[in-house]
Amino acid sequence: MIVKMMKYNIVLFSAERERFIERLRELGMVDITTSGWEPTEADRALVSAIDERTKALASLEQFANSEAYVAGGAKVEKGNVFEAYQEAQAVIANAKADNVRLQKLLDEWIAWGDFDCSVLAKLAESGVVLRYFTAQRSTFEKSSAAWGAEMNIAVIGEDAATVRFVVIGNGSEDIAIDAQEQKAPTMSNAEIKAQIEQNEAAIKAQNAILSAVANARVEIEAELVALKYKMQDVRIEATADKAADGLLLVMEGWAEKATSEKVDAALDSCPDVVYIKEEPSPEDDTPVKLKNNRFARLFEMIGGLYALPKYGTLDMTPFFAPFYMLFFAICLNDAGYGAIIFALGLVLALKAPKMRQAAYLTMVCGGATTLFGLYTGSLFGMSIPALMGYPNMADCPIPFLDFQGKFFAWSLALGVFQILVGMLLNIVFKAYTFGITSTFATLGWFIILLSGCLAGGLQLLDPSWVIPGFTTSDIAFYVAMGIGALFMLILNDVKRNPILNFASGLWDTYNNVTGLLSDVLSYIRLFAIGLSGGVLAQVFNSLALGLTGLDGGIEQFGVGTIFQILGATAILLVGHGINLFMSSISSFVHPMRLTFVEFYKNAGFEMTTRSFNPLKKEI
């Protein structure tokens, strides 16, 4: 649900702004409107400083848990922690980049053997210049005699495929041979290795400084909070209306209705502040805060990936949450994979307390997948009925669901059901907000779709599912369809001419039929993704057993059997790992797509980009 808000129009002296904002931070209950803020160059620098420190804290958090972290050690000068971090990072980045260059140079020249660059320089001064070439062995063997007749060639080294040689001359010769010339070395291999070691020592020294910075990162956290406060002040001052030649400031604030009395008391305690408290109007850009039960709260992060619901509308989170969990389970469709997802969520909850909402959501979806996978009889691509000794699922006494044979129709049925739920929510909300007559067009479509599903759709799922007195040949069915058509074609706008209503209704019929057909067909992806993941799991199982010769069983255990088992295990781990990764992404994305497109559209979802973000003390 969406938390009820109260709007505050506040007037205060400009000179009291900083003190008043600090009072609101201590209160921690008021969100000040700063919409329409246009940053200046100085503001952008402030944003950049905030971003730099935010990234620095994330980097230091990761560094503190790495092997490079050194407990204890040196200390950094107080007031200079962030600067020390920047300097250390710059030195490390330069040293690592230089080592990449040096290692590449070493890889190029180590095969040439060790040499003294000072000797090469003296030779060049005396007019003897060495030019370095590499050629394929076949090319060199074929052409070396001809090359040697025209120039002085000395082979330096060779291997099975390549010959490395130098051409001795004065440096002015035009050498045109079928070989790759390399730049003359400027450092010996020993010098390159020494420089790499020097850079490694510099990195180690800077890691010690970074360790000290990580221990003192509370100073960067304080700087970040101060910069955020400053940014809030800048935005508030820039967007607040000024009156009386700048003497007064007029700002808009928001607070939760449940805590607004505390806000009233705090504002009343400020002698130079005048405010007007009122209910928000539909035209206001009211901030949104959601409040749901423990289960639905987990799925707020899913809805937040799209948008928050507009204030005054319906929060769809409690309604799409069960569908999302079920759709995830259908798409992944394997008890073994679900157990792994559940275990990953459990580990995340234990190891990363800050990510517990994501961890619990992972556990819920993984648990649902495990249950659904057990229902369809799938365990890491293996058939549970077959493991129980029933190759034919129909012979198994446990009523497993034949996913491949029956779920195509069920995926469409689930789509129709979710769309009908969305339409019903739309009807109820509009009737509550604008009156029942505003819903007649949607209500007519809802009655027609529901009647068609009950009278004819149920039998497509199971021929025995027949509602007595309400089939496609009963009068009750045609009465319901007629009532729906009346609402849809004649009464879709009770204030408009019936003829115009009829014309508009016909046009809406075309749009709705094509749109609903497209929406329902989108749910086939549930069946397709679930089926494809299961088939791939079976393929990897077959590959693991077939390629290692274990598909016929183990006749006699020996040393070779151990290697067969190890090979099959490697194939299974890699294959199922790839399948689990790809299927998990599909199971996360496609239910989200069905929610945000098909369900939200039919439910009449309206969005906002503004969340309730009250000023508050962060440290």
C-alpha positions in Angstrom: 0.0 0.0 0.0 1.0 3.6 -0.5 1.5 5.5 2.8 -0.7 8.6 3.2 1.1 11.9 3.0 0.5 15.5 4.2 1.7 18.6 2.4 3.4 21.5 4.1 3.8 25.0 2.6 6.5 26.6 4.8 7.6 30.3 5.0 10.7 31.3 6.9 13.4 34.0 7.0 16.2 33.4 4.5 18.8 33.9 7.3 17.2 31.0 9.2 17.4 28.5 6.4 20.5 26.6 7.5 19.3 26.3 11.1 15.9 25.3 10.0 17.2 22.6 7.6 19.4 21.2 10.4 16.3 21.0 12.6 14.5 19.0 9.9 17.5 16.7 9.7 17.3 16.0 13.4 13.6 15.4 13.1 14.1 13.0 10.1 10.5 13.1 8.9 10.2 15.8 6.3 10.9 15.6 2.5 11.6 19.0 1.0 10.6 19.4 -2.7 13.6 20.3 -4.9 12.1 19.5 -8.3 13.3 21.5 -11.3 16.8 22.1 -9.9 19.3 23.1 -12.6 22.9 22.5 -11.4 25.6 25.2 -11.9 29.2 24.4 -12.6 30.0 24.6 -8.9 27.1 22.2 -8.2 28.5 19.7 -10.7 31.8 19.8 -9.0 30.0 19.0 -5.7 28.2 16.1 -7.4 31.6 14.9 -8.6 33.1 15.1 -5.1 30.2 13.1 -3.7 30.5 10.5 -6.4 34.3 10.2 -5.9 33.9 9.6 -2.2 31.1 7.1 -2.7 33.2 5.1 -5.0 36.2 5.4 -2.7 34.2 3.9 0.2 33.0 1.0 -1.9 36.5 0.4 -3.1 37.9 0.5 0.4 35.2 -1.8 1.7 36.2 -4.3 -1.0 39.9 -3.8 -0.3 39.5 -4.4 3.5 38.2 -7.9 2.6 41.0 -8.7 0.2 44.4 -10.4 0.6 46.2 -7.1 -0.1 44.8 -5.6 3.2 47.4 -5.4 6.0 46.1 -5.2 9.5 47.5 -2.5 11.7 50.5 -0.9 10.0 51.0 2.8 9.2 48.6 5.6 9.9 47.5 8.4 7.7 47.5 12.1 8.6 44.1 13.1 10.0 42.2 15.4 7.6 44.1 14.0 4.7 42.6 10.5 4.4 40.8 10.9 1.1 43.8 12.6 -0.5 46.0 9.8 0.7 43.5 7.3 -0.9 43.7 9.2 -4.3 47.5 9.4 -4.3 47.8 5.7 -3.4 45.3 4.7 -6.1 47.1 6.8 -8.7 50.5 5.3 -7.8 49.1 1.7 -7.9 47.3 2.3 -11.2 50.5 3.7 -12.8 52.6 0.9 -11.4 50.2 -1.8 -12.7 49.9 -0.2 -16.1 53.7 0.0 -16.3 54.0 -3.6 -15.3 51.6 -4.6 -18.1 53.8 -2.8 -20.5 57.0 -4.2 -19.1 55.6 -7.8 -19.0 54.6 -7.5 -22.6 58.1 -6.2 -23.5 59.7 -9.1 -21.5 57.5 -11.7 -23.2 58.7 -10.3 -26.6 62.5 -10.3 -25.7 63.0 -13.1 -23.2 63.3 -15.6 -26.1 66.2 -13.6 -27.5 68.3 -14.2 -24.4 70.0 -11.8 -22.1 72.0 -8.9 -23.4 73.6 -5.6 -22.4 72.0 -2.6 -23.9 75.0 -0.4 -23.2 77.1 -2.6 -25.5 74.5 -2.4 -28.2 74.6 1.4 -27.9 78.4 1.5 -28.2 78.2 -0.7 -31.3 75.7 1.7 -32.8 78.1 4.6 -32.0 80.9 2.8 -33.9 78.6 2.3 -36.9 77.5 -1.3 -36.2 73.7 -1.4 -36.0 71.8 -4.6 -35.2 68.3 -4.9 -36.6 66.0 -7.7 -35.2 63.8 -10.0 -37.2 61.5 -13.0 -36.7 60.5 -15.3 -39.5 58.6 -18.6 -39.9 61.0 -21.5 -39.9 59.9 -22.7 -43.3 60.4 -19.2 -44.8 63.8 -18.8 -43.2 65.1 -22.2 -44.4 64.0 -21.4 -47.9 65.3 -17.9 -48.1 68.3 -17.7 -45.6 70.9 -18.5 -48.3 69.7 -15.7 -50.5 69.4 -13.3 -47.6 72.9 -14.2 -46.4 74.4 -13.5 -49.8 73.2 -9.9 -49.6 73.6 -9.1 -45.9 75.2 -10.2 -42.7 72.8 -12.5 -40.8 73.2 -14.0 -37.3 70.7 -16.4 -35.9 70.0 -15.6 -32.2 67.5 -18.3 -31.3 64.9 -20.6 -32.8 62.1 -23.0 -31.9 59.8 -25.4 -33.8 57.9 -22.6 -35.6 60.0 -19.4 -35.4 63.6 -18.3 -36.1 65.0 -15.1 -34.5 67.9 -13.4 -36.2 69.7 -10.1 -36.5 70.9 -8.3 -39.6 74.2 -6.5 -39.0 74.7 -3.3 -40.8 75.1 0.4 -40.5 71.4 1.2 -40.0 70.9 2.9 -43.4 70.2 -0.3 -45.4 66.8 -0.8 -47.0 66.0 -4.4 -45.9 63.1 -6.0 -47.8 62.7 -9.6 -46.7 59.8 -11.8 -45.7 60.3 -11.4 -42.0 58.8 -9.3 -39.1 61.1 -6.6 -37.8 61.0 -5.7 -34.1 62.1 -2.5 -32.4 65.6 -2.5 -30.9 65.6 -3.2 -27.2 66.1 -0.3 -24.8 66.3 -2.5 -21.7 67.8 -5.9 -21.0 65.7 -8.7 -19.6 67.3 -8.3 -16.2 66.5 -4.6 -16.2 62.9 -5.2 -17.1 62.5 -7.8 -14.3 64.1 -5.4 -11.9 61.7 -2.6 -12.9 58.8 -5.0 -12.5 60.0 -5.9 -9.0 60.4 -2.3 -8.2 56.8 -1.6 -9.3 55.6 -4.5 -7.2 57.4 -3.1 -4.2 55.7 0.3 -4.8 52.3 -1.4 -5.1 52.9 -3.3 -1.8 54.0 0.0 -0.1 50.8 1.7 -1.4 48.7 -1.2 -0.2 50.0 -0.6 3.3 48.9 3.1 2.9 45.5 1.9 1.6 45.1 -0.4 4.6 45.7 2.6 6.9 43.1 4.6 4.8 40.6 1.7 5.1 41.0 1.8 8.9 40.4 5.5 8.9 37.6 5.5 6.2 35.1 6.9 8.8 36.7 10.3 8.0 35.7 9.8 4.3 32.2 8.8 5.4 31.9 12.0 7.4 33.1 14.1 4.4 30.5 12.3 2.2 27.7 13.1 4.7 28.8 16.7 4.9 28.9 17.0 1.1 25.4 15.4 0.8 24.1 17.9 3.4 25.7 20.7 1.3 24.1 19.4 -1.8 20.7 19.3 -0.1 21.2 22.9 1.0 22.1 23.9 -2.5 19.1 22.3 -4.0 16.7 23.6 -1.4 18.0 27.2 -1.8 18.0 27.0 -5.5 14.4 25.7 -5.8 12.8 27.5 -2.9 10.6 30.5 -3.8 12.0 33.8 -2.6 9.7 36.6 -1.4 10.0 40.1 0.0 13.2 40.9 -1.9 14.8 37.6 -0.9 14.1 38.2 2.8 11.7 35.2 3.0 11.9 31.7 1.6 8.8 29.6 0.7 9.4 25.9 0.4 7.2 22.8 0.0 7.6 19.8 2.4 6.0 16.4 2.8 5.5 14.1 5.8 3.8 10.9 6.5 0.2 11.5 7.8 0.8 9.1 10.6 3.7 11.1 12.0 2.5 14.6 10.9 1.6 15.6 14.4 5.2 15.3 15.5 6.2 17.4 12.5 3.5 20.0 13.5 5.0 20.1 17.0 8.5 20.6 15.6 7.4 23.4 13.3 5.4 25.0 16.0 8.6 25.1 18.2 10.3 27.3 15.5 9.1 30.9 16.3 10.0 32.4 12.9 8.4 29.7 10.8 4.8 29.8 9.4 3.3 26.8 7.6 0.1 25.6 6.1 -0.8 21.9 6.3 -3.1 20.3 3.8 -4.0 17.1 2.0 -2.2 16.6 -1.3 -4.1 17.3 -4.5 -4.0 15.2 -7.7 -1.9 17.9 -9.3 0.8 17.7 -6.7 4.1 15.8 -7.3 3.6 13.9 -4.1 6.4 11.6 -2.9 5.6 8.0 -2.5 6.5 5.5 0.2 5.3 1.9 0.2 4.3 -0.1 3.2 3.6 -3.8 2.7 3.6 -7.1 4.6 6.8 -9.1 4.9 6.2 -11.1 1.8 5.2 -8.3 -0.5 8.0 -6.1 0.8 10.6 -8.4 -0.7 9.2 -7.6 -4.2 9.3 -3.9 -3.8 12.8 -3.9 -5.2 11.4 -5.7 -8.3 8.7 -3.0 -8.8 11.3 -0.3 -8.1 13.3 -1.4 -11.2 10.4 0.0 -13.3 8.8 2.8 -11.3 6.9 3.6 -8.1 3.1 3.9 -8.3 1.8 7.4 -8.5 0.4 8.8 -5.3 -3.3 8.3 -5.0 -3.3 5.2 -7.2 -3.0 1.5 -6.3 0.3 -0.2 -5.2 0.5 -3.3 -7.4 3.3 -4.9 -5.3 1.1 -7.2 -3.2 -0.8 -8.3 -6.3 2.1 -9.1 -8.7 4.3 -10.6 -6.0 2.7 -14.1 -6.0 2.6 -14.2 -9.8 6.3 -13.2 -10.0 7.3 -15.9 -7.6 5.3 -18.5 -9.5 6.5 -17.4 -12.9 10.1 -17.5 -11.7 9.6 -21.1 -10.5 7.9 -22.1 -13.8 10.7 -20.6 -15.9 13.5 -22.3 -13.9 11.4 -25.5 -13.5 13.9 -27.7 -11.7 14.0 -28.8 -8.1 17.8 -29.1 -8.1 18.3 -25.7 -9.6 15.8 -24.2 -7.1 17.7 -25.7 -4.2 20.9 -24.1 -5.4 19.2 -20.7 -5.8 17.8 -21.1 -2.2 21.2 -22.0 -0.9 22.8 -19.0 -2.6 20.2 -16.7 -1.0 20.9 -18.2 2.4 24.6 -17.6 2.0 24.0 -14.1 0.9 21.8 -13.5 3.9 24.5 -14.7 6.3 27.5 -13.1 4.6 26.0 -9.7 3.5 23.5 -8.4 6.1 23.1 -5.2 4.0 21.6 -7.3 1.2 19.1 -9.3 3.2 16.1 -8.1 1.2 17.7 -9.4 -2.0 18.8 -12.6 -0.2 15.3 -13.3 1.2 13.8 -12.7 -2.3 16.3 -15.1 -3.7 15.4 -17.7 -1.1 11.6 -17.3 -1.7 12.0 -17.7 -5.5 14.4 -20.6 -5.0 12.1 -22.3 -2.6 9.2 -21.9 -5.0 11.3 -23.3 -7.8 12.2 -26.3 -5.7 8.5 -27.0 -5.0 7.4 -26.5 -8.6 10.3 -28.7 -9.8 9.2 -31.5 -7.5 5.7 -31.1 -8.8 6.9 -31.5 -12.4 9.3 -34.3 -11.4 12.5 -32.6 -12.6 15.8 -32.8 -10.7 18.9 -31.6 -12.5 17.3 -32.6 -15.8 16.5 -36.1 -14.5 13.0 -37.4 -14.2 12.0 -38.1 -10.6 9.4 -40.7 -11.6 12.1 -42.5 -13.7 14.4 -42.4 -10.7 11.6 -44.0 -8.7 11.3 -46.8 -11.2 8.5 -45.5 -13.3 9.8 -44.6 -16.8 6.2 -43.7 -17.8 5.1 -40.8 -15.7 1.4 -41.9 -16.0 2.2 -45.1 -14.2 3.6 -43.3 -11.1 1.3 -43.3 -8.1 2.4 -39.7 -7.3 0.5 -37.2 -9.5 3.4 -35.4 -11.1 2.6 -32.7 -13.7 3.5 -33.6 -17.3 5.1 -30.2 -18.0 6.0 -30.8 -21.6 2.6 -32.4 -22.5 0.2 -30.2 -20.5 1.7 -26.9 -19.5 1.4 -25.1 -22.8 -2.4 -24.6 -22.2 -1.8 -23.8 -18.5 0.7 -21.0 -19.3 -2.0 -19.4 -21.4 -4.5 -19.9 -18.6 -2.2 -18.3 -16.1 -1.8 -15.3 -18.5 -5.6 -14.9 -18.8 -5.9 -15.2 -15.1 -3.3 -12.5 -14.3 -4.8 -10.2 -17.0 -8.3 -10.6 -15.4 -6.9 -9.9 -12.0 -5.3 -6.7 -13.4 -8.6 -5.6 -15.0 -10.5 -6.3 -11.8 -8.0 -4.2 -9.8 -8.4 -1.4 -12.4 -12.2 -1.6 -12.2 -12.3 -1.6 -8.4 -9.9 1.3 -8.1 -11.7 3.4 -10.7 -15.1 2.7 -9.1 -13.8 3.7 -5.7 -12.1 6.9 -7.0 -14.4 8.1 -9.8 -17.6 6.1 -9.4 -18.9 2.9 -10.9 -20.0 4.6 -14.2 -16.3 5.4 -15.1 -15.6 1.7 -15.2 -18.4 0.5 -17.6 -16.1 0.1 -20.7 -13.5 -2.0 -18.8 -16.3 -3.8 -16.8 -17.9 -4.9 -20.1 -14.7 -6.4 -21.3 -14.1 -8.1 -18.0 -17.6 -9.7 -18.0 -17.1 -10.9 -21.6 -13.6 -12.4 -21.0 -14.6 -13.9 -17.7 -17.8 -15.4 -19.2 -15.9 -16.9 -22.1 -13.2 -18.4 -19.9 -15.8 -20.0 -17.5 -18.1 -21.3 -20.2 -15.5 -22.4 -22.8 -12.0 -22.0 -21.5 -12.1 -24.4 -18.5 -12.9 -27.4 -20.7 -9.7 -26.7 -22.7 -7.8 -27.4 -19.5 -9.9 -30.4 -18.4 -13.0 -31.7 -20.3 -14.6 -32.5 -16.9 -14.5 -28.9 -15.8 -18.0 -27.8 -16.8 -20.1 -25.3 -14.8 -23.7 -26.6 -14.9 -26.0 -24.1 -16.5 -23.2 -21.9 -17.8 -21.7 -23.4 -21.0 -21.4 -21.8 -24.4 -24.9 -23.2 -25.3 -26.7 -22.0 -22.2 -28.9 -18.8 -22.0 -27.0 -17.6 -18.9 -23.8 -17.4 -21.0 -25.5 -15.3 -23.7 -27.1 -13.0 -21.1 -23.7 -12.4 -19.5 -22.1 -11.7 -22.9 -25.0 -9.3 -23.7 -24.5 -7.4 -20.5 -20.8 -7.1 -21.2 -21.5 -5.9 -24.8 -24.0 -3.4 -23.4 -21.4 -1.9 -21.1 -18.7 -2.0 -23.7 -20.5 -0.6 -26.7 -23.4 1.5 -25.4 -22.6 2.7 -21.9 -18.8 3.1 -22.2 -19.3 6.8 -21.5 -22.7 7.6 -19.9 -22.4 11.3 -20.6 -21.9 10.8 -24.4 -24.3 10.2 -27.2 -25.0 6.4 -27.5 -24.2 6.4 -31.3 -20.8 7.9 -30.6 -20.4 5.4 -27.8 -21.2 2.6 -30.2 -18.7 3.8 -32.8 -16.0 4.3 -30.1 -16.8 0.9 -28.6 -16.3 -0.8 -32.0 -12.9 0.9 -32.4 -12.0 -0.1 -28.8 -13.1 -3.7 -29.6 -10.5 -3.9 -32.4 -7.7 -2.5 -30.2 -8.6 -4.6 -27.2 -9.0 -7.9 -29.2 -5.6 -7.5 -30.9 -4.0 -6.2 -27.7 -5.4 -8.9 -25.5 -4.4 -11.6 -28.0 -0.8 -10.3 -28.0 -0.8 -10.1 -24.2 -2.1 -13.6 -23.7 0.3 -15.1 -26.2 3.2 -13.4 -24.3 2.7 -15.9 -21.5 3.8 -18.8 -23.8 7.3 -17.7 -22.8 6.7 -19.3 -19.4 6.3 -22.7 -21.1 9.1 -22.1 -23.6 11.7 -21.0 -21.1 10.8 -23.8 -18.6 10.9 -26.4 -21.4 14.2 -25.2 -22.9 16.0 -25.2 -19.6 14.8 -28.7 -18.9 15.9 -30.0 -22.3 19.3 -28.4 -22.0 19.8 -30.1 -18.6 18.9 -33.4 -20.2 21.3 -32.8 -23.0 24.2 -32.1 -20.6 23.3 -35.3 -18.7 23.5 -37.3 -21.9 26.7 -35.7 -23.0 28.4 -36.4 -19.6 27.4 -40.1 -19.7 27.8 -40.6 -23.5 31.2 -39.0 -23.9 32.7 -40.8 -20.9 31.1 -44.1 -21.8 29.1 -44.3 -18.6 25.7 -44.4 -20.4 25.8 -48.2 -20.4 26.6 -48.3 -16.7 29.7 -49.5 -14.8 30.4 -53.2 -15.5 33.7 -53.4 -13.7 35.2 -50.7 -11.4 38.8 -49.8 -12.1 41.3 -47.0 -12.5 39.7 -46.1 -15.8 36.3 -45.8 -14.1 37.7 -43.1 -11.8 38.7 -41.0 -14.8 35.3 -41.6 -16.4 33.6 -40.4 -13.3 35.8 -37.4 -13.0 35.2 -36.5 -16.7 31.5 -36.9 -16.4 31.5 -34.8 -13.2 33.4 -32.0 -15.0 31.0 -32.0 -17.9 28.0 -31.9 -15.5 29.4 -29.1 -13.4 30.2 -26.9 -16.4 27.1 -27.8 -18.4 24.6 -27.4 -15.5 26.5 -24.3 -14.4 26.0 -22.6 -17.8 22.4 -23.8 -17.9 21.6 -22.6 -14.4 23.2 -19.2 -15.1 21.3 -18.6 -18.4 18.0 -20.0 -17.0 18.3 -17.9 -13.9 18.7 -14.7 -16.0 15.7 -15.7 -18.1 13.6 -16.5 -15.0 14.4 -13.1 -13.5 13.9 -11.0 -16.6 10.8 -12.6 -18.3 8.5 -12.6 -15.3 9.4 -9.0 -14.8 8.5 -8.2 -18.4 5.1 -9.9 -18.0 4.6 -7.9 -14.9 5.6 -4.5 -16.3 3.9 -4.8 -19.7 1.0 -7.2 -19.6 -0.1 -6.9 -16.0 0.6 -3.2 -15.4 -1.1 -2.2 -18.6 -4.4 -4.0 -17.9 -4.3 -2.9 -14.2 -4.1 0.8 -15.3 -0.8 1.3 -13.5 0.3 5.0 -13.2 3.9 5.8 -12.4 6.0 8.4 -10.6 9.7 8.9 -10.2 9.6 10.6 -6.8 10.1 8.5 -3.7 9.7 9.8 -0.1 13.2 10.8 1.0 13.1 12.8 4.2 16.0 14.9 5.4 17.8 13.1 8.2 21.0 12.8 10.1 23.2 10.1 8.5 25.9 9.9 11.2 
